[in-house]
């Protein structure tokens, strides 16, 4: 299995039904920071599964998803992300796909 990386996933989905489906799907891959912003720790395979699942939900002409690779789970780039306020609870459980 490849090394796990941290991804920041943000989405803008125009249709309420697709928005709800996207949020439910993302809950299986990461932790919600905001309603449309998720912190995910994934292997390459899990990232591909997530991308494929999201592609099936969204309308490519109206919706947009950004997947930012922040680097290895234990890497320096992740430490460069600054949070103000409530701390994100880290888990080592991996994704739970619904």
Backbone as a printed PyTorch tensor [residue, N CA C, xyz], in Angstrom:
tensor([[[  0.8440,  -1.1820,   0.0000],
         [  0.0000,   0.0000,   0.0000],
         [  0.8860,   1.2420,   0.0000]],

        [[  0.4980,   2.2220,  -0.7580],
         [  1.3070,   3.4330,  -0.8490],
         [  1.1350,   4.2980,   0.4030]],

        [[  2.0430,   5.2230,   0.5700],
         [  2.0010,   6.1290,   1.7190],
         [  0.7360,   6.9800,   1.6670]],

        [[  0.2210,   7.2960,   2.8200],
         [ -0.9840,   8.1140,   2.8970],
         [ -0.5950,   9.5910,   2.8030]],

        [[ -1.4350,  10.3390,   2.1020],
         [ -1.2250,  11.7750,   1.9320],
         [ -2.4390,  12.5240,   2.4750]],

        [[ -2.2050,  13.7850,   2.7730],
         [ -3.2740,  14.6540,   3.2340],
         [ -3.7900,  15.4530,   2.0420]],

        [[ -5.1100,  15.4950,   1.9120],
         [ -5.7540,  16.2560,   0.8440],
         [ -6.7650,  17.2060,   1.4580]],

        [[ -6.8470,  18.3870,   0.8970],
         [ -7.8820,  19.3380,   1.2380],
         [ -8.8440,  19.3350,   0.0510]],

        [[-10.0990,  18.9860,   0.3080],
         [-11.0880,  18.8780,  -0.7620],
         [-12.1890,  19.9060,  -0.5170]],

        [[-12.3960,  20.7600,  -1.5020],
         [-13.4510,  21.7780,  -1.4320],
         [-14.3380,  21.6340,  -2.6620]],

        [[-15.6070,  21.8860,  -2.4830],
         [-16.5120,  21.7480,  -3.6300],
         [-17.5670,  22.8430,  -3.6460]],

        [[-18.0180,  23.1230,  -4.8620],
         [-19.0890,  24.0800,  -5.1180],
         [-20.0460,  23.3780,  -6.0710]],

        [[-21.1610,  22.9170,  -5.5370],
         [-22.1250,  22.1350,  -6.3090],
         [-23.4180,  22.9370,  -6.4090]],

        [[-23.9030,  23.1360,  -7.6280],
         [-25.0180,  24.0380,  -7.8960],
         [-26.3830,  23.4800,  -7.4840]],

        [[-26.5820,  22.1940,  -7.5970],
         [-27.8770,  21.5660,  -7.3610],
         [-27.9390,  21.0110,  -5.9360]],

        [[-29.0420,  21.2750,  -5.2190],
         [-29.1550,  20.8530,  -3.8100],
         [-29.0640,  19.3350,  -3.6290]],

        [[-29.6650,  18.5800,  -4.5250],
         [-29.6030,  17.1240,  -4.4160],
         [-28.1610,  16.6290,  -4.6020]],

        [[-27.4740,  17.1350,  -5.6250],
         [-26.0830,  16.7390,  -5.8510],
         [-25.1770,  17.2250,  -4.7160]],

        [[-25.4770,  18.4070,  -4.1730],
         [-24.7090,  18.9340,  -3.0470],
         [-24.8140,  17.9910,  -1.8420]],

        [[-26.0180,  17.5610,  -1.5340],
         [-26.2420,  16.6280,  -0.4200],
         [-25.5360,  15.2930,  -0.6780]],

        [[-25.6330,  14.7840,  -1.8980],
         [-24.9650,  13.5210,  -2.2520],
         [-23.4470,  13.6550,  -2.1410]],

        [[-22.9160,  14.7900,  -2.5840],
         [-21.4740,  15.0260,  -2.5100],
         [-21.0180,  15.0660,  -1.0550]],

        [[-21.7580,  15.7770,  -0.2120],
         [-21.4030,  15.8620,   1.2060],
         [-21.4440,  14.4800,   1.8670]],

        [[-22.4820,  13.7150,   1.5920],
         [-22.5900,  12.3700,   2.1740],
         [-21.4360,  11.4870,   1.7200]],

        [[-21.0720,  11.5550,   0.4590],
         [-19.9630,  10.7570,  -0.0590],
         [-18.6510,  11.1770,   0.5970]],

        [[-18.4320,  12.4750,   0.7180],
         [-17.1920,  12.9660,   1.3150],
         [-17.0570,  12.5880,   2.7800]],

        [[-18.1600,  12.4590,   3.5030],
         [-18.1040,  12.0320,   4.9070],
         [-17.4550,  10.6630,   5.0400]],

        [[-17.4940,   9.8740,   3.9850],
         [-16.8590,   8.5710,   4.0010],
         [-15.3620,   8.6110,   3.7340]],

        [[-14.8510,   9.7660,   3.3120],
         [-13.4400,   9.8800,   2.9560],
         [-12.6320,  10.8120,   3.8460]],

        [[-13.2840,  11.6570,   4.6260],
         [-12.5250,  12.6010,   5.4400],
         [-13.3610,  13.2760,   6.4900]],

        [[-12.7660,  14.2850,   7.1090],
         [-13.4020,  15.0510,   8.1760],
         [-13.8140,  16.4130,   7.6530]],

        [[-15.0590,  16.7750,   7.9110],
         [-15.5560,  18.0770,   7.4660],
         [-14.9530,  19.1870,   8.3120]],

        [[-14.3430,  20.1550,   7.6470],
         [-13.8580,  21.3540,   8.3250],
         [-14.9350,  22.4320,   8.2640]],

        [[-15.5790,  22.5220,   7.1440],
         [-16.7380,  23.3660,   6.8840],
         [-17.6780,  22.4770,   6.0720]],

        [[-18.8740,  22.9530,   5.7420],
         [-19.8130,  22.0920,   5.0260],
         [-19.2320,  21.5830,   3.7020]],

        [[-18.5630,  22.4190,   2.9650],
         [-18.0440,  22.0360,   1.6480],
         [-16.5240,  21.9500,   1.6190]],

        [[-15.9120,  21.6790,   2.7670],
         [-14.4590,  21.6050,   2.8630],
         [-14.0830,  20.4190,   3.7520]],

        [[-13.2800,  19.5010,   3.1990],
         [-12.9180,  18.2840,   3.9190],
         [-11.4100,  18.0990,   3.9980]],

        [[-10.9540,  17.5380,   5.1040],
         [ -9.5640,  17.1640,   5.3760],
         [ -9.5220,  15.6510,   5.2440]],

        [[ -8.7750,  15.1390,   4.2740],
         [ -8.7550,  13.7000,   4.0040],
         [ -7.3270,  13.1710,   4.0730]],

        [[ -7.1510,  12.0170,   4.6810],
         [ -5.8700,  11.3090,   4.6940],
         [ -6.1030,  10.0210,   3.9220]],

        [[ -5.5250,   9.9400,   2.7130],
         [ -5.8580,   8.8630,   1.7820],
         [ -4.6210,   8.2580,   1.1370]],

        [[ -4.7340,   6.9990,   0.7760],
         [ -3.7340,   6.3650,  -0.0870],
         [ -4.0460,   6.7830,  -1.5200]],

        [[ -3.1560,   6.4780,  -2.4400],
         [ -3.4070,   6.7880,  -3.8510],
         [ -4.6700,   6.0850,  -4.3460]],

        [[ -4.8530,   4.8550,  -3.9380],
         [ -6.0330,   4.0830,  -4.3510],
         [ -7.3100,   4.7050,  -3.8070]],

        [[ -7.2970,   5.0970,  -2.5410],
         [ -8.4720,   5.7280,  -1.9380],
         [ -8.7850,   7.0600,  -2.6240]],

        [[ -7.7540,   7.7980,  -2.9960],
         [ -7.9740,   9.0630,  -3.7050],
         [ -8.6440,   8.8000,  -5.0500]],

        [[ -8.1910,   7.7940,  -5.7540],
         [ -8.8050,   7.4500,  -7.0400],
         [-10.2580,   7.0190,  -6.8630]],

        [[-10.5450,   6.2400,  -5.8190],
         [-11.9200,   5.8240,  -5.5420],
         [-12.7980,   7.0310,  -5.2370]],

        [[-12.2770,   7.9640,  -4.4410],
         [-13.0240,   9.1740,  -4.1020],
         [-13.3000,   9.9920,  -5.3620]],

        [[-12.2720,  10.1970,  -6.1900],
         [-12.4180,  10.9740,  -7.4160],
         [-13.4580,  10.3480,  -8.3350]],

        [[-13.4050,   9.0420,  -8.4700],
         [-14.3600,   8.3330,  -9.3210],
         [-15.7850,   8.4820,  -8.7900]],

        [[-15.9600,   8.3270,  -7.4780],
         [-17.2830,   8.4430,  -6.8670],
         [-17.8510,   9.8500,  -7.0330]],

        [[-17.0140,  10.8550,  -6.8600],
         [-17.4770,  12.2360,  -7.0000],
         [-17.8140,  12.5680,  -8.4470]],

        [[-17.0420,  12.0210,  -9.3750],
         [-17.3030,  12.2470, -10.8020],
         [-18.6750,  11.7120, -11.1960]],

        [[-19.1090,  10.6400, -10.5650],
         [-20.4320,  10.0730, -10.8530],
         [-21.5650,  10.9410, -10.3230]],

        [[-21.2850,  11.7740,  -9.3290],
         [-22.3220,  12.5980,  -8.7040],
         [-22.4640,  13.9610,  -9.3740]],

        [[-21.3650,  14.6250,  -9.6340],
         [-21.4430,  16.0300, -10.0590],
         [-21.7590,  16.1880, -11.5400]],

        [[-22.2040,  17.3810, -11.8780],
         [-22.4120,  17.7800, -13.2700],
         [-21.1830,  18.6080, -13.6590]],

        [[-20.3820,  18.1020, -14.5800],
         [-19.1180,  18.7340, -14.9460],
         [-19.2960,  20.1380, -15.5370]],

        [[-20.4920,  20.4610, -16.0070],
         [-20.7420,  21.7840, -16.5930],
         [-21.1190,  22.8230, -15.5470]],

        [[-21.6180,  22.3750, -14.3760],
         [-22.1220,  23.3150, -13.3680],
         [-21.3490,  23.2930, -12.0540]],

        [[-20.7450,  22.1770, -11.7260],
         [-20.1410,  21.9810, -10.4140],
         [-18.6180,  21.9850, -10.4980]],

        [[-17.9870,  22.1750,  -9.3370],
         [-16.5270,  22.2070,  -9.2960],
         [-16.0470,  21.5810,  -7.9930]],

        [[-14.9960,  20.7690,  -8.0890],
         [-14.3570,  20.1790,  -6.9190],
         [-12.8590,  20.4440,  -7.0180]],

        [[-12.2800,  20.9260,  -5.9150],
         [-10.8420,  21.1530,  -5.8490],
         [-10.2570,  20.1190,  -4.8890]],

        [[ -9.2190,  19.4130,  -5.3360],
         [ -8.5170,  18.4470,  -4.4980],
         [ -7.0670,  18.9160,  -4.4060]],

        [[ -6.6810,  19.4230,  -3.2340],
         [ -5.3260,  19.9380,  -3.0370],
         [ -4.4990,  18.9110,  -2.2740]],

        [[ -3.3920,  18.4850,  -2.8720],
         [ -2.4690,  17.5350,  -2.2530],
         [ -1.5480,  18.3160,  -1.3130]],

        [[ -1.6570,  18.0570,  -0.0090],
         [ -0.8340,  18.7450,   0.9810],
         [  0.3890,  17.9410,   1.3810]],

        [[  0.5810,  16.7970,   0.7320],
         [  1.7860,  16.0130,   0.9770],
         [  1.5780,  14.8490,   1.9290]],

        [[  2.6670,  14.1720,   2.2680],
         [  2.5990,  12.9950,   3.1340],
         [  1.9750,  13.3260,   4.4870]],

        [[  1.2830,  12.3460,   5.0480],
         [  0.6050,  12.5280,   6.3340],
         [  1.5430,  13.0730,   7.3940]],

        [[  2.7650,  12.5880,   7.4360],
         [  3.7250,  13.0270,   8.4420],
         [  4.7270,  14.0260,   7.8880]],

        [[  4.4080,  14.6440,   6.7560],
         [  5.3610,  15.5290,   6.0860],
         [  5.3210,  16.9650,   6.5520]],

        [[  6.3060,  17.7220,   6.1220],
         [  6.4760,  19.1220,   6.5120],
         [  5.3740,  20.0170,   5.9500]],

        [[  4.9240,  19.7580,   4.7360],
         [  3.9160,  20.6260,   4.1180],
         [  2.6270,  20.6550,   4.9260]],

        [[  2.2580,  19.5190,   5.5280],
         [  1.0450,  19.4760,   6.3410],
         [  1.1960,  20.4110,   7.5400]],

        [[  2.4160,  20.4800,   8.1100],
         [  2.6530,  21.3490,   9.2530],
         [  2.5170,  22.8240,   8.8920]],

        [[  2.5620,  23.1550,   7.6160],
         [  2.4630,  24.5500,   7.2080],
         [  1.0160,  25.0360,   7.1740]],

        [[  0.0500,  24.1400,   7.3740],
         [ -1.3550,  24.5260,   7.4040],
         [ -1.6770,  25.0420,   8.8020]],

        [[ -2.2600,  26.2190,   8.8730],
         [ -2.5530,  26.8580,  10.1540],
         [ -4.0620,  26.8520,  10.3920]],

        [[ -4.4870,  26.4030,  11.5480],
         [ -5.8870,  26.4490,  11.9400],
         [ -6.0320,  27.4180,  13.1020]],

        [[ -7.0690,  28.2260,  13.0790],
         [ -7.4210,  29.0870,  14.2000],
         [ -8.7260,  28.5620,  14.7830]],

        [[ -8.8320,  28.5620,  16.0960],
         [-10.0630,  28.0800,  16.7150],
         [ -9.9830,  26.6150,  17.0760]],

        [[-11.1250,  25.9340,  17.0120],
         [-11.2270,  24.5380,  17.4330],
         [-10.2610,  23.6520,  16.6520]],

        [[ -9.5280,  22.8380,  17.3690],
         [ -8.5280,  21.9520,  16.7710],
         [ -9.1970,  20.7610,  16.0880]],

        [[ -8.6470,  20.3570,  14.9440],
         [ -9.1340,  19.1940,  14.2160],
         [ -8.7050,  17.9320,  14.9420]],

        [[ -9.6430,  17.0620,  15.2410],
         [ -9.3410,  15.7810,  15.8750],
         [ -8.7710,  14.8480,  14.8180]],

        [[ -7.5280,  14.4020,  14.9950],
         [ -6.9040,  13.4980,  14.0380],
         [ -7.2490,  12.0580,  14.3740]],

        [[ -7.5320,  11.2730,  13.3300],
         [ -7.7940,   9.8570,  13.5060],
         [ -6.8610,   9.0770,  12.6030]],

        [[ -6.5290,   7.8720,  13.0170],
         [ -5.6870,   6.9860,  12.2010],
         [ -6.5100,   5.8430,  11.6250]],

        [[ -7.8170,   5.9860,  11.6640],
         [ -8.7100,   4.9180,  11.2200],
         [ -8.7590,   4.7730,   9.7110]],

        [[ -8.3630,   5.7930,   8.9760],
         [ -8.4930,   5.7600,   7.5200],
         [ -9.9100,   6.0920,   7.1270]],

        [[-10.1880,   6.1150,   5.8470],
         [-11.5290,   6.5010,   5.3970],
         [-12.5450,   5.4080,   5.6640]],

        [[-13.7860,   5.8360,   5.8490],
         [-14.9020,   4.9220,   5.9820],
         [-15.8240,   5.2510,   4.8250]],

        [[-15.8420,   4.4160,   3.8140],
         [-16.6090,   4.6890,   2.6110],
         [-18.0380,   4.2070,   2.8040]],

        [[-19.0150,   5.1030,   2.5660],
         [-20.4410,   4.7500,   2.7150],
         [-20.9320,   4.1590,   1.4390]]])
